[in-house]
Structures are given as structure tokens and as C-alpha cells.
């Protein structure tokens, strides 16, 4: 009788199940973001790893965003499981949408930077760098605000005794694992674009006076090489200086 009464109670704890999924994905993302930060030390030489990890964390980020959005919808709709759990502190509630938006901008601008047309490269790079600075500040507050809760929730679905307390631990584990597999496949698919990106960006850096008309770079008079029609203004300047 006790076991029968216990099963519905466990299945009804949707808020706790959602919190466990959020905690697990948060822990995974924390590790991946830390690894991504390490690649920034020498981002050009570690660009392949930087791109791979960036794509690897994309699906888990979507899972976490979905789980937290689901919790917010449930809370404001008055679902008891989420009302009982209560909302996060006001600062973290206000910060949450900015973290989601900035994370999306950082990831999307990074993808555009690698696979997008060269005409968008400078804009994508600016967006990637600027959004990262803002994201880092917002994420630091976000992580510190949820650190204790994440440390408590993340292992619960992976420990033998606690995983049986809330139904669906296996499904949540498979969801997190599947998101990592999808991210790894995306990362491998994008690795082939790293070498062309490095080649094109290196060529742009070697190009003199990037952004000036190409005719100016080819002008023998301006480059000081003989064999072209003299430039009257340049010649006048030389004569006047004698």
C-alpha cells in the first residue's frame, strides 16, 4: 500500500524533475563553457577545438533554455508543482532573459563567422566579441546565483538512491546524452570550415590597406614602382621638396 501511494507522489513531482534536468544540463554547460574559455588563450591555434566545443554545447544550451522556460510558464500559469517550488530571486529572474539572448548571440555570431559569407565576417566578429563581453558578466552573476542549487541537483539523477525518488531519471539522462551526441556531430560537421576560415582571414590580414580601393594598391605611381603613367600630384610633391 505504501509503495502504491509512493509512486503517484513521485510521478507528480514535475517541478523537481524539471529542476533535476536543469541542474544536470547546467553542470554540463559549466564544464563546456570552461573548456571553451581555455581555448581563448590561443584562439587562433586552438580554433578547431573552439569551434567544436561551441557546437557541442549548443544542443545542451537549448535543452536548458527549454527546461527553464517550461518552469517559468508553469509558474505563471499557476501549476502547483512549480508554484510550490517558487521563483528564483528577483535579480536572477531579471537576468535570465539577458543570459538566454546573449548566449544565442554569441553562438549564432560564431557560427556565422565560420560558415557565413566573407562580406559578413567583420560584423559577425564584432557581434561575437561584444556579446561575449556582456555574456561573461551576466553569466558570472547567473552561475554564482545558482551554484549551490546546481551542485545539489546535478548528481541526483546519477546516484543510485536519489535517482529512484523521482520518476523519469533514465529519460532525463538520455536527453542530456543525446544532446551531447548531436552537438558532437555538429562540431565534426563544422570542423571542415575552420581551415578555409583561417586561410581567408589570414589573406585579409596580409592585404595592404584593407578597405581601400584595389586600384590604389595596383597603382605603380603610388607604390613607387616605375613603368606606369606618372602621377602629377605625386611628381609635384617631389619637385617641390627639392
Beta strands, then each sheet from edge to edge (+ up, - down):
end
